[in-house]
């Protein structure tokens, strides 16, 4: 504190150069802070007060030295010193309060907490304000000048209490704080302690305020630095800033409307007109929108997607209209007029969301919903998106529970041999039946499992379950030559997939030839299959190409890869039954596969008529509901006896 180490009753001359430097540094921080328009969070309001308090404390420290040196009116000296000491002693309190807000501890305050928080600073303020009469903290007369009183040490105790509290809060809530946040706290404490020690040993140079300003700079650069919240290209806030603002609004239960804008054809335009064109177009749009939607905040969420937080003085539908008009006119690029097509998702708090996670989930789901819809321009999160999101979250839980409890089921669909007039193989299929949701289609949960990585555990579960059943039942003795097991694209991307498959087969002593791995042409398109096929076929494992005739299907894949089986998709079979040209194509496909020495499995056989036609065409293996739907293990075993 100013003149803190002076001998009581002895006048000293003080060097205020460091105080001036501290004042300049704090002023620079203030100017930069307001110029950059930092995002306001609960702790930001405390930080703003801390900056201004530091600035005026620097100023008053200089003033106290000047008026003391010139022996001005005792009333003026006492008044200025009271204000200065009050300001200076509030600083540790504000920093402690800042940390409480940063650690989200404020919502847990009890009366005891508030007593600990406000008690020391209130006692200090009372002692300081009464000091001109009690001379307990300081006193002044024209003979001795400014002097510390006998109770001056009590101010140190108050500051130490807040510093200890700072350490305790940091340790208790370190899991909530980032490395930068914790480092900044420690640097503040070290700078403050160093400033106090230096001030004690160099009493004529006022260093403590400079140390405090340096601590403030560390806080600003690490915790309040607005540069981290900026999208420098578009001149608006970025995704990090978006999450901070939304999270803060939810924490203080402030109602808001969000308009999330997606340029639906952004990727196509980028490929057609180039990255620079897209960037310039978005920059111009943002520059214009900043003026049109003011005081609403704009945020860049991702490439081709931005959001507007609607200010309470504007209406959401009004802002939505402005956004639509902004992108209504085509943008000229050389000889091309390019139309940027947008859709808008409106999210309302607290009606539809309760956390930042809900908001981000909505935004992700909106991308899927928008891709599926061609007409609507404005979506509301309270409708279909919300239902889809909740349903998918519940399926995620169901999958995880099924893995934890081992309640996934493996069903088997027999494959009929027209030559042998019996079932000679089968396809293993995963089934998920939840107590709440009932039967969940694999078409629904498998893509989700591939996205979140659960497909690896599910795939291993299926493979292990099939191998265990084959070993226990010695299924090859019942006429089943092999079981087809689906291999997902995510599994194929694992470096140790072959080791896992061989390891499980060896564990159950399964002949490698009893396993057929079924893949789709999506896996082939990713060019990750060749190495796996090369390593597995050496041991006798065979491969089947599923869904032939759809998607990326082409003859090149059949010729390039050593597939033992080609499975005709049911859509190809069904269409051939009602279309003469499709039937012609099917006939030539079967003949071609036979000449290539491939086994053909026709899927989707549901009637006797289909069976007769396919058998006449030369399809040796048939699969479908006419023979059997996928059934549980025991029912499958009874069918093949």
C-alpha positions, 0 to 999 in steps of 0.5 A: 500500500502507498507509503506502506513501509514508512516508519510511523511518524517519519516523513519520506520522499517517494518515487512515483514513476512506477505509479505513473507507469501503472496508470498508463498500463491500466489505461492501455488495457481499458482502451483495448478492452472497450475498443475490442468490444469483449463479450460480457460474461458475469466475471467480465462485469467484475473484471471491468470494475477491477480495471477501473478501480485499479486505474483510479487507485493508481491515480490516487496513489500519485495524488496522495504523494503530491498533496503530502509533499506540498503540505496541503489542507489536512481535510483534503489529505485525509479525504484523498487518503481515505478514498485511496485506501478504500479503493486499494483495499477493495481490489483484493475483494474484487479479485476474489469475487472475480474468481468466485464468478469464474469458478461458478461458485456464486450460485452456492453462496450461503449466509456464511459464504457472504459473511466471509466474502464481505466481512473483511472488506467492510471492516477495512472500509469502516476502519479507514473511514473513521481513521481521521478521527481515531488515527487507528489506520493513518493520521496526518499533521503538518509537522509529521505529514502522512503516517501509519497508525497502530492498526495499519497491519489490520489492512494486511490481514484483510488482504491476506484473507482474500489471497488465502481465499483465492488459493482455496477457491482455485484448489477446490474448483481446479477441475472447472478451471482451464490451465490458463485460468489456474496459471493466471491465478498463481501469477496474480498471487506471485506478482502481488506477493513480490510487489509487497516484498519489494515495497517493504525493502524499497520503501521510497519507490512505490512498486505495489500498484505497478505489480497490481497492474501487471497482474491485471494485464495477465488476467486480461491476456489469459482470461478476458482477451477478446481476440480469442472470441473474434472471427477475424475474417468476418469481423464478428464473434466466433464459435467460442464467443457464441458458446460463452455468450449463450452459456452466460445468458442461460446461467443468469436465466436471461430469455433470448432468441437465437437465429442460426443461419445456414448457407445450404449450398455453401459447399457447392458454391465454394467448389464452383466459384472458389474459396475467395468468392465465398469469403468475400461474399460472407464478409460483405454480408456480415458487414452489412448485417452488423449495421442492419441488426444492431444491437444484436450480436453476430457469431460465426459458428462454422464455415457457411453458418452463422448465428444472431442473438436477438436483442430484447429491443428487436423481434425475432421475425423482424431479424429473420426478414432482414436475413432473408432479404440480405441473401435474396439477391444473386451475387455476381461472379464473372459471368455467373449469378450465384444465389446463396440459399439460406435456411434459418433455425430459431431457438428460444430460451427457456422454452426449448433449451436449458443448456449450451449442450442443448443449443449445440445439439439443435444446431447439429440436428438442424443441418440434417433436417435442413438437408432433408427439407427443400421448401421451408426457410425458417425452422423452429426448434420446438418441432421435429428437430426437438423430437428427433434429437430427443429420440436419437439421444434415447437411442444412444442411451439404449445402445450404451445400456445394451452394451453394458448389460450384454442385451444386444441380440444376434438374429440369423436369417437362413440362406437357401440353396436351390441346388441342395434344396436346404439351408446351407448358410445364414446371415448374422444380424444385430437386434436392439430391443429396448424396454422403453423404445421397443424394437429399434431398427438397425437402419436407425441405430447402426449409422449412429453407432458408426458416428459415435464409435460404439460400432466397434464394440457392437461389431466385436460383440456380434462376431464373438457371439456368432463364433461362440454359437458355432463352436458350441453347436458345431454348426458345420455338422448341421449343414451350415457351411458358413455364417455371413457377418457384416463388417462396418466401414469403421471396423475396417479402418482399425489397424488391428481388425485382422488380429481381432478377428483371427484372435476370436476365431482362434479362441473358439477354434472356429475353422476360418472357412466358416466365416464370411465377412460381408461389406458394402461398396461404401467401404470399397469407395474409401479404399481401405479394404484391399489390405484386409481382404489380402490378410484374411483370405490367406487363412480361408475367410471369404468375403461377400459384396452386399447391396450389389446394384445400388449406390456406388455399385459397379462391375470394377469392384467385382473384378478388382476384389476377390469376392466369393459372394455377390449379393443382389440387393432386394430392390434390384430383385423386386424391380425386375419382377415388374419391369421387363428391362430390369429383368433383362438386366438381372438375367445378364447380371446373373450370367456374368457373375456365373462366368466370373465364378461368383456365387450369387445370393438374391435378397428379398425373396418373398413369394413362390413366384419370385423363387421360381423365376430366380431359380430359372435365371440361375440364382443358386442362393436365395434369402428372404421372408419366403424362407424365413425372417431373421430369427433368434438363435434357438429358432434358427437352430430348429429350422436347420435341423 
